[in-house]
Structure formats: structure tokens, C-alpha cells
Amino acid sequence: MNTIFEEITDALARGERVELRGFGAFSVKKRDARIGRNPRTGESVAVEAKAVPFFKAGKLLRDRLNGLEV
């Protein structure tokens, strides 16, 4: 399992999309820089642009989780 996760992580770091048929797809989404707010003080804070991992479940996985037979 560690090898599989390492390969997925390496592919995402290269900006590639990883699809596991019937399970889902991992990709990277880019978030733009923005002005956020500190919830404790209400002070405005600059938030840098960043890349975040994203997972979208496949249709087969969604259907099985919702009790639909495929």
C-alpha cells in the first residue's frame, strides 16, 4: 500500500491526474491567492496561492455507497 500511495503522491507532485477505475480520480487543484480573515481577531490576512490535492469518487463507488447494485 505504501508503494501505491507513494506513486500517487509522486504523480500529483508532477501535476498529473491519477485514475483508479471504479474507485475515483486524484488530481491537483490550484487555489489563487486571496485575502482571508482571522476568525479570532477579525483581522485581514493574506493567503498565498497554493496547490491542494482533490479526490473525486467514481460512479461505481458512489453507487455502491448509496446501496445501488451495479
N, C-alpha and C positions, 0 to 999 in steps of 0.2 A: 504494500500500500504506500509506503514511504516513497518508493521509486515513482509510482504513478503520480503522487502529489508533487514531487519534485519536477517531473516532466511538465505537468500542467502549469506550475509556477514559472518555470523557465520559459515556456511558450508565451505566457501572459506578459512576462517581462520583456519579451521581444515584440510585443504588440500583436501577437497572433490570437486567433479565436480557437478554442478547443471544444469540439462537439463529441459527446458520448451518446450515440444513438439510443433512443428510448429513455434516456435519463435527463439530458439537458445540455446546455452550452455555457461555457465560461468565456467571458470577454472582458475587455478593459474599457471603461468609460472615462472620458476626460471631464473634469469639473473646472469651470472657469474661476478665476479669482473673483472675490466679492467682498462686500463689507458685511460682516456678521455683527452680532450683538452678544455681549457677555450677559447671560441671563441673571447673574447675581447682582451686577452693578448697573446694567443697562448701558454700559459704555460701548461705543462702536469699536470694532476690532477688524483689522484687515486679515482676510483669509486668503492664503496663496492658492494658485491653481494647483490641481493635483490629479493623479490618475487613481481610480478605485476599481477593484475587481467587481464584476457583475455576473450573476448566475441567472439564467432563465431556464426554468424547468421544461422538459419536453412534454409533448402531448400525452404520450403513454404514461409517464409518471403522474401527471395531473389527473388523468382519467382513473388510474388505479387508486390514487389517494382519495378520490371522490366516490369510490365504490362502483365505478363503471367497469364492466368487464370488457376487455379488448381481446 
